[in-house]
Amino acid sequence: MSSAAAEPERLAQLLAAVSGGDQRAFAQLYESCSSHLFGLLLRILQRRDWAEEALQDCFLKVWQKSETYEPARGAPLTWLSTIARYRALDLLRMKRPEVEMPEEGEEPPMTLADTGQNPLDSAIEGEGIGKLRDCMRGLQEEQRRSVLLAYYEGYTHQELAQEMDAPLGTVKSWVRRGLSRLRECLEAVGGSMERE
Amino acid sequence: MKLQSAQLRRMLAAEYVLGTLHGAARRRFERLARADAALRAEQYFWESHLGRLATVVNPVTPAPTVWISLQRRIGSGNTVPLRRPVKEQPKAVPMWRIWAGMAAAAAVVAVVMLSQRGTLPEAPGGPQVAQQAPAPAAPAYVAQLKVPDSTMQWTVSLSPERGQMTVAAAGDYPQLGQHSMELWWISPQGPVAIGLLPVQGKGSMPLPKELTAQGGITLAVSLEPQGGSPTGKPTGPVLTSGPATQAA
């Protein structure tokens, strides 16, 4: 796993320093987290130019609003991932219509093969996500798949319906039931049973 | 406006974080959450849990130009050079990937600029570049570029109005081998080739007249095949980058 995941305390200190306008801390934060966030952005946006744009926007926001970090939003890297992902989702909604056909001579969109992994599998097999993985395993196949596709592909309900070849209403209820069950499970397991 | 049903509130927060809530509904949720601590708590619950899905994605190092433009956007007067994390170097991200992102934007500008740049001295090994041009009487800008993990460094004096630049090399870069080190001016549109850097002694190079110091000057050095980048765009890793500051 990336080194950034292993040092939440240091990242929290850097975030605090960044909120005070410390540029060196900002550079260190970028060094520690940018490759992690960029990997995530590439995964969602599938295009390097968009991912670079989103990465810049994300760090710009962190520079301007690092004081909005709260531990309740997760570890620092989790929070940064959330900020990055929200930016990616907004970009996707603006740009998705173009996503299918890049101009000739342009860099082709990244594909799953390019990233050399399938996070949908990693999410339920991978180490490091603890009880979330256990709770994901407890979902029905369609529920799990629709939640993970929405997370990693940034799909809307309509796009999910297309991808999963199912009626819109059905897909919506997969997502909602999946999320409800996840919530119950995450609450039931509680913070103390974190295990790897 | 209040959302009465607890179940609805939970689901809105969950779908907001997952991203399936979009458009006007998404913006509306953000407005509501700003004024509603309980709704924010729901949102944070999902952020802290679903956010862990991000940890299973493989990291990918972004192009160095992202950091450089980011510094411009935060209005940093004093560019903080990034260390290249040593442990990441052997991973050898393919160069086309490192540079691919900026290629599209940079290509047009770089090609235009390159077609107009002056001829640069060839640089096979030894003390080269030296055109014996007199140093600008009063260099307007100065940059110190140091290659991390080596003693190699350059002092670059630029006078964009005169279209002149002088470079003094110091130190050593034993890893150079059959490569050249090329200097780039990072314009808002992308890197513009300036020329090959000497590894020892002094030299001077003409600067493309189109380049202006407006908005600050950022320079970068990349490792290229001997004789310089064959494409007019950086093709190798960035060894160092930094700002040029106005000379006193």
Interface residues (C-beta under 8 A of the other chain):
Chain A: M1 S2 A5 Q23 R24 F26 A27 Y30 E31 S34 S35 H36 F38 G39 L40 L42 R43 R48 D49 A51 E52 L55 Q56 F59 L60 W63 E70 A72 R73 G74 A75 L77 T78 W79 S81 T82 R85 Y86 L89 R93 E106 E107 T115 G116 Q117 P119 S122 A123 G126 G128 I129 G130 L132 V147 L148 A150 Y151 Y152 G154 Y155 T156 H157 L160 V175 R176 L179 S180 L182 R183 L186
Chain B: R10 M11 A14 E15 V17 L18 G19 T20 H22 G23 A41 Y44 F45 E47 S48 H49 L50 G51 R52 L53 A54 T55 V56 V57 N58 P59 V60 T61 P62 A63 V66 W67 S69 L70 R73 I74 S76 N78 V80 L82 R83 P85 E88 R97 A100 G101 M102 A103 A104 A105
